[in-house]
């Protein structure tokens, strides 16, 4: 340790020059130090020390770059778990292109970013100190009185403060980008809520810009009338508004296009003008009236007598509508709705997480003080009614204000409103009270101009930015063109033009009082959702919810959201209802489009919490036969290789029961490959609108993998009870070990009390050699891995069901084994194209388009169109089945699964045109009638509709010689007269076994004859699966039985329940 180190008591480590002092400071090898105010600077010799990253360890130190969005990571990345744990090194090339976040942080040109003062505080002041301050505060005092007016101000600010607290929490929970309120709501509650509010917010601000400009024009006309002898341009009314409004709108547009720097300068000037007008008002209030005319108009000066008269409420009819506290509150609340003016410019702030809470809360506090003080001053200085008759006032000026006719006798003026004499001046009647009280009246008009113009600028600048963020997310069709910005600040010029057009149309209308309340409700709806965002994120307690702003509360946010909804209906219940309907309609539209976004919203977290709670609650519910439903594990293999099997299984579950697709691969494989297969499988299921789970396991063979699936698939009571697999049509030609594994899989399922369902269709189930792989090659950490079908797969082999060998060379190839359907590899009419010739464009736009039609869902190699016959075979269980029958051969009582499954099928739209025919066996020929009545009675008790019940009496009759010869040909390659050795146990048919199973064999041959006689033209045949007794029947003999029953038949379903009742006739 060096002498200087000894003097300071610093501990030196040898990790790349890292130095840690006892005071808590950490200093790097370059001599810099951080984290402690009392840092001691030390200099060490580091030229002999090695780099920690490149020489001593493969680990990387924590870095911000490692936690950015994956798309923006450039250069070195955090090592993978494989590289660290398995001691392997994958050379990952540097990602080409530009880091999106870095480019945004360092664009070309001069970038204007604002702090909390000029970026948020100033803009919120300009919006909250709006025209309502000058025109409506006095009216609120006149209607409600001083006490209730203060209560109105307090209640309004409570709502905005609660909303700001929620907004601050949301804004500090991670990096906020451009988009303001839309960005916060969409990332918190998801694209559905965010998209609806974003579009409404853009439209509302576009129309609001026009209303503010119209307000400016009205104030200008009043100024011209009172101070310039009624000067006008055309008519002093709507045409003047259109002319002046258009010129003003063009100037505001030009200002926005010039850039945010000039916008801020202009708004700064308007703010000073706004503050100056308020100072003018306060000074004038303390100076008092300057002439008798002002006194005659009701301005008496600060007086306890006037205050006493204005303390209580005096609600009167206004604009043909009776007033009360809530209606007055609804009018005032629009004055304090400018709290998101700064947040909407989130993309132009240096640090939104700091600026939004600090600036917005400071603005609310500042404006709250003014809105508390001004009503008191107004109520203490101006009367509710005044005639404005100077002569009458002077004549009776020695009388009190309660006796002076200038304040009590409105009939002197002769103004009549709805048959009632009213005074033209006073708090109740004139909106120019603040101008009357001011030291210099024109400055109040200037304040009105500043308020209206600043609000118009804020709306015209804020709306395009929200639209730009909305367009980037592609939630609505046709608006992506507005996502492009210009200049270093990425200014949305196209959005400016669109908002200009909307505002111009509104200015041409000239009067927007009809939609003014609708705009307020749009803003309130967004405020309510901001509160709900904070409430919802806090409620579900997601670990990702970690806002740095701590002054929020779950229930306070909930109260804030409810208050916003209440205020919406207080302002106008009709427009509140319209707002609600528009929000719901836009929500449903975005939800229907199902945008491909993943923002980690709280609604996604809520899905997990709800699913977890429901699954846990399911464990406490006792099972009952009435609630039984088949929960299916379909041994599908790669989900895209056997579409008919998955479609058929899905027609049974149809979103109201569990469906899991099982896939066995030969291991060991990397987790990267397993993740890729899982992702591809879920993508396929989503494209084909099949709601199912996918489970991937490793096994040395089919039997081991299936056993693992049977044990592991499911959670709690949400686990499969029925196994569905395809019929192994190539059992005579496949590897004997494959046959044994398939046969033992049936044993494993029955040993674990699963119901077993085997499906066979004439054209086969496996289309892996015909259908093009819909997924592009996988790129992971710079290595391309294509999941494809191996050219070594022979016709008759299928990956559909159980086993996939995966070889990793330069590309990962997936090889199937199991052979569940020899007829599937070359269905009739299939294109003769080599599978290896299939190519996919990883970056092609066609792969990104929505596939809706059947023809687009399935394509041949190279994207070729499949023939109509092949396409019909693939989608046979997606289409509506022709009218016909489902023949149910309920041979043995397996608990009722053989009967329940076909009944469920008849409730589906594809099979609704098919009727059930039930076949049963009779013990004796003379009991046919009794057996038929018994079966019909049982079906009636089960409440299962059927078209016919047929009892088979002679199933034990000796089969025809030709049929027996056909059967013998099936098994001749497996028969042996010698004793079967241990190695071939279960793979050969001994003479003893053949003779011992002679009666059963004859029964199955005889059943085939009956099937050909009765069910050859049915739409579907369902039969009880023969029980494969352990140690009694070998795999070849058992498969010969199944072959005999199902060969050359319509779609055939073999079902065996687990001998537990799944049907009941009790209520």
N, C-alpha and C positions, 0 to 999 in steps of 0.2 A: 504494500500500500504506500502511496506517495506521501511526502510530508504534509502537503496541503490537505490530503484526504484525512490524515491523522488529526490535523488541527480541527477540522470541521466535524469529525466523527461520522464521515460518510462511508457506507458499506459499498464495496465495489464487487460487481459480479463480472463473469467472463462471457456473458451471452451477448456477443456482438457489440460490446461497448455500452450495454445498458447499465445505468447507475441509479440506485434508489437511495435517497437520503432518509434519515429517520423522521424528518418533518413531513414526509408524505410526498415529496417531489419525485418525479421520475424524469431522468434526463437521458437523451439519446447519445449515441456515439459521436454526433456532430457537435457536442457541447451544449445543445439546447436543453432546456428543462421546462417542465410544465406541472400543473396541478397543485402547486403549493405557493402561497404568497411569500413564504420565507425561504424560497429556493436558494440553495447554495450552488453556484456555478463551479464545476470542476472540470479540469482538462486531463484526459487520459491518453495514453499511447494506444492507438487502435490499428496501426498498420500491420501488425502480425495477427490480428484476429480475423477469423473466417466469417463469411456471410452466414447468418443463421438459416436463411431460406435455402440456399443452394448447396451447403456443405454439411451442416450438422443435422438437419431434419428435413423431411418433406412437408412438414406442417407449415401452414401460413399463419401469420399474425392476423388478428381481427382487422378488417378493413371495410370501409363503407361500400367499396365497389362490389364486394361479395354479396351484398344485401340489396342491390338494385334489381330492377326488373330483369329477367333473364335475357330479354331481347336487347338490353343496352349494355351487356357485359362485353368488354373488349379486352383483349390481351390475356394475361394470366388469370386463372380462375382458382377457386378453392379446390384442393385435391378431392377426388371422390373417395367414398368409403372403400371401394375396391383397391384403389391405389395405396391407401394407407394400411388396410387390414390384410390384403392378400399379397402385399409386397410386389405389386405389378406397376408398371409405368406405361401409361397410354399417351403417346405423343399427340397432343391436341393442338391443332393449328390455331393461330390467332384468327379470331373472327374478322372477316373482311367487312368493310363498311365503316360507318360513323356511329359512335355512341350517341343514341338519341338524346339522352339526358345531358351528356357533355356538350353536344351541339346546342342544346337549348340554353345551357349555362354560358356558353361562349359563342354566341352568334356573331356574324359579321355586321359591322355598322355600330352606330351608337344606340345602346340599349338604355331605355328609361325605366328605372325601377323606383318605387316610392316606399317611404317608411310609413310608420303608423300615423304620423301627424298629417302629412299632405295626402297620403293614400287612402286613409280610412276616416280619421277624425274629421277632417275638413269636409269630405264628401257627405258624411252622415249629417253634419251640421247643416249643410246646404239643403239636404232633403227633408230633414225634420223641421227646420225653420222654413217651411214652405209657405205658400200663399194662404193656407188656412190660418197661419199666425196672424195675418193682417186682416183677414176678412171674416173669420168665424169665431175667434176667441171671444169677442165682445158679444156675439149672439148667444154663445153658450152661457155666458154670465147672465145675460138678460133672461134666458129661459130657466136655467137651473138655480140661479142665485150663487153667491160667492161660495158657500159651504159645499153645495153639491157640485159646483164647477171644479173646486179643488179635488173633490172625491173622484170626479171624472178624469181629471189629469192624473191622479195617483193610480187609479185602476188601469188606465191606458199604459202608463209607464211600467206598471207591474207586469203586464202582458209582454211588453217589448223587452223588459229586463230579463224575465224568465227565458224568453226565446233567445236572447243574446247569450245567456249562460249556457244554454244547450248548444247553440251555434259555436261558441268558443270551445266547448268540449270536443265537438265533432271536428272543428278546424285544427285542433292541436293533436288529433290522433293520427299522426302521420303527415306526410307531405301533401299539401293542397296545391293542385295545379289550376290552370285556367278553367273558368266555368262557374265560379262562385257558388250560389245556392244549389244550382243543378248538380255541380260536381259533388258537393257534400252529401246531398240527398241520394244521388244515384250510387255513390260508393258506400253509403251506409245502409240504405234500404233496398238497393238493387235497381236494375234498369227500368223496371215497370213503373215504380213511383218516380224515379228520377226523370225518366223520359216524359211522363205526363206533366210533371211540374215544369220541366225545362221548356217544353213547347208553349205551355200556358204563360210562363214567365216571359218568354220572348215576345209573344203576342201582346201581353198586357203592357210591357214596357214600350212597345212600338205605338200602341194606342195612347198610352200615358204621355208620351212625348208630344203627341198632337194636342191632348187636353191641356198640357202645361203651356204650349204655345198659344192656344186659343185663350187661355187665362191671361197670358201676357197681352194679347191683342185687346181683350176686354178692358184691362187696366189702362192700356194706352188710350183707348177711346174715352174712358172716364176722365183721364187727365186732359185730353183735348177738349172735352165738353166743359169741364169746370175752370180750366185755366187758360184756354185759348178760344173762348167764345163759341164752343161747339164746332170747331174745325173738323173737317172730314175729307176723305179721299173721294169716295163715290156716294155712298148712302149713309155712312156712319154706322152701318150695321153689319150684316153677314158678308157682304161683298168686300167691305174694308177688312174684315177678319181674314178673308181668303187671300187678299193681296199681301197684307202685312205678314200673315202667317206663313205664306209661301216663301217670302223673302227671308224671314227669320229662319225657317227650316233649312233653306239653302246655306245660309251662313253657318248654322250649327253643323251641317254636314261637312262643309269645307273645313271647319275647325277640327272636327273629328279626324278627317283624312290627313290633315297637316301633321297630327301626331299628339300623343298623350302629353307631351311636354307643354304644348300650347294650350291644350285643354286645361291642364292644371293651372297655368298662369291665369287664364281667363276666369276659372272658377275661384282662384285666390282673390282676384279683383272683385268678383261678385260677392264673395264672403265679406270682404271689407265693407262693401256697399250695404250689405245686409246688416252687419253689425252697426254701421253708422246710422241706418234708419231706426234701429232699435234704441240707440242712444238718443236719437232725436225724439223718439216717443217718450222715453223716460224723462228727459229734460223738460219736454213740454208738459208732462203730467205734473211735475213739481212746480213749474212756472205758473200753471193754471191758465184759465181762459184769458185771451188778450183783448176781447171786445164783447159787446153785448150780443152780437150775432151768435158767437160760439156758445154763450150761456143760453140763449134762446133755443139752440139746437141740443141742449141737454148736458153740455160740458160745464159743470159747476166748479170743478176743482176738487182736490182731495179733501174730503169732508166726512166726519163721522156720521153726520145726518144722512148723507147719501149712502154711505156704507150700510147703515142700519136698514134703509129701505131695500137694499139689494142683497141682503143676507139670505133670505128665503127664496124658494122657487116661485115662478109665475109662468107655468107652461101654457102656451097659446098655440093656436093652429098656425101652421106655416106651410106654404105651398100646398094648400088643401089637405093637410094631414095633421091630425092632432099629435102633440108632442108629449113625451114623458122622459124620465131619466135615461132609459135605455136607447130611445131614438136619438136623443141629444148626444149620448155617449157614442153612438154609431157614427154620427156626423163628425165628432171631434177626433175619433180614433184614427181616421185617415191622415191626420196631421203628424202622427208619430210612427208611420209605417216605413220610414226611410232608413231603417236600421241595416239593411243589406246593401246599401249603396257602395260601401267600401268593399264588402265581401265579394261583390260581383266582379271586382277588378283583381281577384286573387292572383291571376297570372301576371299582373303588373306590380306586385308587391315584392319587396326584398325578402321579407320573412312573413308569410301569411299567418303562421302559427302565433307570432308575437303581435303582428299589426292588427289582426281582426279583433281579438278580445280587448286589447288595450284601447284601440281607437274607437270601437263601437261603444264600449261601456263609458268611456270618457265623454263621448258625444251625448249619450243618453243622460248622464249626470248633468252636463252643461245645459242641455235643452230643458231638462226637468226643472231646473232652478228658474229658468225664464218663464216656463209655462205655469209655475206656481206663483211667481211674483206678479206677472202681468194681469191675471184675473183679479187679484186683490186691488191693484192700482185702478183698473178699469171700473170695478164695482164700487170703488170709493170715490170716483170722480164723475161718472156719467149716469144720468137717470135712464130709466127704461123707456119713457115716452117723452117726446118734446115736439112742439109744433114747428119750431124754427122761426116763429113770428117775432121779430125783434121789437116791433112797436108794442105788442101786447106785453112782452116781457118787461120792457122799460116802464110801461104804465103801471105794472103791478110788482115791480121789483122789490118793494118794501114788504111784500107778503112772503110767507114761507113757501118752500117748494111744494108743500102739500096743498097750498091754496092758490098759487099762481096759475091762472088759466093757461099760460103758455106750456105748462106741463100736465094739466089735468083735463083740458077741454080740447080734444082733438077735432071737434066739429068746426073749430075756427078755420081750419085749413080746407076742409071739405073733401078730403081724400077718402074714398070708399073702397073697401076690399070685401067682396062677398056680402055686401049689405051692411057692413060694420065700418063706423068711422075710425080711421087709424091715423096715427101721427107718422110723418115721414122721417122723423129723427128719433134718436135714442137707441139704447142697446137692442131693443126688440125689433127695430124697424130699419136701421141703417147699418150697412157693412163698412162704412167709412169712419168708424169711431176712432180707430187709431190715428188716422189722418187728421181728424178733428182735434185730438189731444196733442198732437206733435207740435214741436216748436216751429218746424217749417214743413208744411204739408207735402210739397213735391218730393221731399226726400223719402217719405213713406211710399209714394208711388215708385220711386226708384228701388226701394226695398222689395216691393211687389214684383217689379221687373226682375230684380236679381233672383228672387225666390223661384219665379216661374222659369226663367231662362236656365238657371243652374239645374233645376229638376229636369228640364227638357234635355239638357246636355248629358246629364247622368243617365237618363233613360236611353238616349240614342247611342251613347257609348257603351252602356252595359248590356243592352239587349243583343247586339251582334256578337259579343263575347260569349254569352250564354249559348247562342245559336251555333257559334263556331265549335264550342266544346261538344254540343249535342250532335253536330254533323260529324265530328271526328269519330264518335262512338257508333255511327251508322245505325241508330235505333229506328229511324224513319226512312222510308225510301225517297229518293229524289233530292235530298238536302246535303249530300256529301260535298257538293261543289262549294258550299259555304265554309268548309273546313280549312280552306287554303287561306293563309294570311300573307301579308306583304311587309317588307322592311324588317329591320332588326327586332322590332317589337311584335312581329307577327300580327299586325293590325288586320282585323277582319273587314277589309274594304268591301267585299261582296255583301257581307252582312249589313254594312252601313247603307248600301244602296237599297237593299230589301226593306230595311226599317224606314228609310226615307220614303219609299213608295207607299208603304202602309200608312205612315204618318201623313203624307200628302193627301191621300184619299180621304182620311179622316178630317183633315183641315178643310177640304172641299165641302164636306158635309156641314161643317160650321158649328154644330151643336152636338156635344157628346154627353150631355147629362144623363142620357138613358143608360150608357154603358159605364158611367163613372163608378157606380156601386159594384158592378161586376169586376172591374179592375181591382178594387179594394179587396174583394173576396178572393181573387186569384192570389194576391199577395198574402192574404191571411192563410190560405190553404198551404202555401209554401212554408209559412212560419209554423203552422201546426205540424207539418211533416218534419221540420227541423227538430221540434221538440220530441216528436215521436221517435226520430232517429236516435237521439240521445237516450230516451227512455228504453227503447228496445235493445240497444247495444248494452246498456247497463243491466237490463233484466236478465239477459241470457248469459251474462258473465263470460263472454268469450275472452280467452287469454290475450287476443290481439287488441282488445279494447283497453288502451293505456294512455288516455289523453294527459298531456302535461298540464292542462288547465284543470285544477282540482276543485274549483268552487262551483260544483254542480251536484245535483242530487237526482236519483232515480225518480222519486215521486214529484219533485218540483218540476221536472221536465214533463211528467204526465199532466200535472195541473196546468202548465203552460200550454200544452197542446189542446186540452179541453177548453181552456179559456179562449183560445183562438177560434175554435169551432163555434163556441157560444157567441162570440162577437160577430162572426159571419152571419149568423141567423138574426142577431140584434140589428145589424145594419139593414138587412133586407132578406127575409127568409126565401123569397122567390129566387133572387140571384144566388143565394147560398145553395139552394137546391140545384140550380143550373150548374154552378161550379162543381158540385159534387158529381153530377151526371157526366160532365165533361171529363173530370178526373178519372172516373170509372171507365168511361169509353176509351180514353187514351191508354189507361192501364191494361185493359183487355186487349187492345190492339198490339201494344208492345209485347204483351205476354204471348199472344198468338204468333207473332213473328219469331219469338223465342231467340233473341239475339245471342250470338255465340260470344258471350263475355263472362269473365270470371273475376269479380272485383272483391271477393271476400266479404260480401255484405252480411249484415246481421240477420237477414232473412235466410241466408244459406246456413248460418250458424243455428238459427231457430229450427231449421229442418232436422239438423242433427240432434238437437236437444229433444225435440218432439218425438223423433224416432226412438231415441234411447229410452225416454220415459215410457212410451207405449210398449216397447219390447220388454222392459222390466215389469210393467203392469201385467203383461200377458202371462208372466210366470206364476202369478197369484191366481189366475183364472183356471178353474178346474175344467178339464176337457169333457165335452158332452157330445153324444152321437149326433144330435141335431145340428151342431155347429161344425161337424166334420166337413172338410173340403180337401180334395187332393192337393197336396203340396209337393210339387214335382221337381225332381232332379233329373234332367235330361242329359244323358251321356252324349253330348253333341260333338266333342272335340272342338277344333276351330269352328267358330259359330258360322262362318260364311260357307262352309263346305257342305252342310246338310240343311238347307233352308226348309224343305218340307217337314223334317222331323221337328224342328223348333216351332214352325208355324202350327203344326198339329198340337204340340204340347201347349203352346200359347192359347190356342182355341179352347183348351180346357180351363186354364187359369184366368185368362182375360182380365188382368188387373185386380182381380178379387181373390187371388190366391198366390202362393209363392211359386216362382219359377226360377230355377237355377240351372245354368248350363255348365256341365262338368267337362273338363279337358285334362287329359293325362299326357304328360310328356316324359320322355326318358331322361333322367338326370345323370349327374348333377348339371344344372344350368345356372347362369349368372342371374342375379336379381334384375339386372338391366333388361335382359331378354324377357323375363317374366313380366316386368312392368310393361314392356312393349306389347306383348301378346294381350295383356289385360286391357291396355288402352285401345288397341285395335278392335278387340272384341266388343267393348262397350260402344265404340264408335259405330260398329256394324249394327248393333242392337238399336241404337238411337236412330240411325238412318232408316231402319226398317220398322220403326215404331213398335218395337217389342220391349216391354218393360220386364226385365229379368236381371238376375245376378249372373256373374261369371266367376267360376272357381277353377283355378289352375293348380294342379298338384303334380309332383314328380313320383314316378314309380318305375321299378325295374321291368314290370310288365303290366298288362291290363288289369290283372287281378289285384296286384298290390296297389295300383293307382286308384282303382274303383273302391277298394277297401278304405283307402285314405279319404276319398270323397264322402263315402257313406258316414264316416266317423266325424268329419270336420265341417261339412257344409251345414250352415244354419247357425242360429244363435238362440239359446233358450228353447222356448216352444215354437219359435219361428224357424223350423227346420223341416226338411223334406220327409214325407212319409210314403212317397211313391217314386219308383225309378222308371224312367222311360228310356228305352234304347232301341236302336234299329235292328232289324233282323239281319243275321250274318248269312248272306246268300252264298258266299263263296266258301262255305264250311268244308266242302268236299275237296277243294284244291289248295286251301291255305296251309300254312305251316301247322303241323299238329299241335305245337305248343300254343299257337294263337287260338286254335279251337278250344283247347283245354282252358285257357285263360278266360275265354268268353263264357264257357259253360260254368266255370267256377265263379264268375262274376254273378251269375244268377243265384248260385248257392250263397254267396256272401250277402246278397240283398235279402234273401229269405231268412238267413240266419240273424240278420239285424232287424227283422220284422218290417221290412219294407214291402209295400205292394209292388208288383212287377208288371210292367206294360211293355210289350214288344210290338213294334209297328213294321208292317211290310207293305210296300206298294209295288205295283207291277213294273213301273219304270225305274225303280231304285231310288235311293235317297242321297247318294253321294254325288255331288256335282263339282267337286274340287278341281277336276281336270278340265272343266268346261267353263266355269264362271271365272272371270278375271278378278284378281285380287283388287279390291276396291281401295286399299290403303297404299299410300306411296311408301317408298323405302324410308326406313326410320333413320333419322340422324340424331345421334346421341353423343354429346361432347366431342363433336368433330368427326366421329366415325360413322360411316353409313352402314346401316344394317337392313337388309331387305328380308322380310318374312315372306318366303315364297314356297311353292310346292316343288319338291325335289323331282328332277326328271327320272330318278330311279323308281318312283312309284309305278307299279304295274297296273294295268287295267284289272279291276276287281279288288283293288286295295283302297281303303278309305281311311282318311284321318278324321272322319266325322265323329268318331265315337269315343275312342279310348286312348290311343297311344300315338304320340308324335315324337320321333327322334329328331333332335336338333343338332346340326353340325355347325360349328363356327370356324369358318376360314376367313377369307376376306369379307365375305358376306355370310349372314346366318341363313341357313337353309333348313326348312322344316320337312321332315320325312314322315309319312304316316305308315302305320302298320295296324292291322286289326281286321281289315277286310270285312266290313259289315254288309256290303252290298256289291256283289259282282256285276249286277246289271246297271249300276249307277254310273260307271265310268263312261259308258257310251250309250246314252239314251237315244231313242230314235230321232234322227234329224240333227244330231249334234254336229257342229262345224269341225272339220278335220284340220285343226290347227295345233301345232305343237305348243305345249304350255310354256316352254322356255322362250318362245317368241313373243310372249306377252310383254308389253312395255307400258309403263305408266309415267306420266309427266308429273313429277313431284311438285312443280310450281305452276302447273296448268290451271287456268281458271275453271275449266270444266269440273275439276274435282271439288271445287268450292261451291258449285251451284247446287241449289236445292233439288234433290231428286224426288219427284213426286209419282211419276207413272211407273208401272211395273217394268216396262221396257228399259227405262233408265236405271232402275234399281239393279238390274242384272245385265251384264255385258260379257261377251265372249272375249277370248284372248285378243289383245291389241285393240280392245274397244269395239270389236265387231258386234253387230246386232244378232241376237240369238233368233233362231227360227221360232215360229209361233208354237210348234209342238213342244219344243224344249222349254220355252217360257211357260207354257201351260202346265207342263209337268212340274216345274220348279215351284210355281205358285198355286198348285192344285188345292191347297188348304187355305189360301187367302181368298179364293173366289167363292161366289155363291154356288152351292151345290144344286144340281138339278133335282127336281122332285123325284123322290124314290123312297127306299126303305133303308133303315139301319137294322140289320138282322143281328139280334143278340142271342147267342147260343150260351145260355146260362146253364152249363152242364152240372156244375158242382157248387155247393154253397161255400163261397170264399169270404163271406161277410157282407156281400152285396156290392163290392167294387165293380164287378163285371157289369152290373146293371146301372150303377150310379154314373159311371163315366159316359156311356152313350146318352143317358138322360140329360146330363150337363151339356153335351154337344147339341142336343135338339133345342136348347135355350139360346144358342148362339145364332146370329143372323145368317152365317154361312150354311148352317144345317137346318134352318127353321122349316124348310120345305120337305124334310124327311120325317117319316113316321117310324115308330119302333115296332118291330115284329120280334116276339120273344119265343125262342125255342127252348124246350126243356125235355128231359129224359123221363121215361116212365119205368117204374120197377117191373111192372107186369103189363101184358097187353090188355088184360081185362080191367085195368085201372085207368084207362086212358081218359074217360070222361071225368072221373074223380080228380085225377092229376091236373087236368085242364082247368076245372073249376077252382081247384085249390090255388093254382098259379094265378088265375085271373083275380081271385079274391085277394091274394097277397099283393099283387100289383095295385089293386084298388086301395088297399090299406096304406100302401106306400105313396099313394096319390101320384102315380106315374102313368101318364097317358100312353096308350099303345093301340095299334091298329089290329093286332091279331096275336093269339097265343096258340102255338103249335107244339104238341107233345110227340116226341119221337119214341116209338115203342120197341123198335127192333135194332137198337144200336149194337147189341151183342151178336147179331146175325153174322154168319160167316161172310166175309167180303168176297167179291168176285175174283176169279183166278187172275184176270188181267191186272186188276188193281194190286194184288199181292205180288205179281211179277214185277210191276213197276217199283214197288217198295224194295224188293230184293235187289234190283239193279242199283238203288240208291246206296245200299250198304255193302255191296259186294266187295268193295275195296277195303272195307274195315273189318270184315269177318275173318276169323281165324279159328281153326279147329284145335290149335295147340293152347296150352295154358298161357294166359297173358302175363308177361313178366312185369316186374315192378316198374321198369322204365316206361313201359307202354300202358301202365294201369290207367284206365279211363279213356284211353285213346283207341282201343280196339274192342270189337264185340266178340266175346267168347261164345262158344256153342252153348254153354250153360246159361249164359245171360239171354241169348236169343230165344232159347226154349222157355226160360223162366218168364220172359216178358211177352210170350206169344199172344196171350189174351189181350193185353193192352195194345199190342201192335195191331191186332185185328180190329180192335175198337176204333183206333185212329184211322185205319184204312176205310173202315165202314163209315166213319164220320165224314171222310172226304167224299165218299159217294153221295151221302146225304147233302153235303154242302153244294156239290155240283148240281144236285137235283133241285135244291130250294133257294140257294143264295147267290147263284152265279151272276145275276143281273142286279143285285142290290148295290146301293151307294157305298156301304161300309159293312163289313162283317166284324162282329165282336164275339170272341169266344173265350171261355175260361181256359187259361193256360194250364196244360198238363203239369202236374207237380213233379219236378225232377228229384226223385228220392235219392238221397245220398247212399253211396255204396251199392245201390240197386240197379242203376241204369248208367251207362257210359255216355260220354258226350256225343259220339257219332249216332248212337241209337236214338238218343233224345232229339238231336237235330233232325234226324230222318223223320221222326214223328211230326215235328213242326213243319218240315218241308212238305210232307204229305198233306197236311191240313191247309197250307197257305199257297201252294204253287198254283199259278195261273188263275188266281182269284182276284176279285176287286180289292181295294185297300183293306188290309186285314189287321185286326187288333187283337192280340192275345193278352189277357189280363188275369192276374192272380192276386187277390187280396191277401192280407196277412191273417185271415180267419178271425178277424175282429169286426164286429158289426159296424157298418158305416151308414146303414139305413135303419129307420125306426118308424113305427106307425103310431107312437105315443106323442101327445102334444106337449 
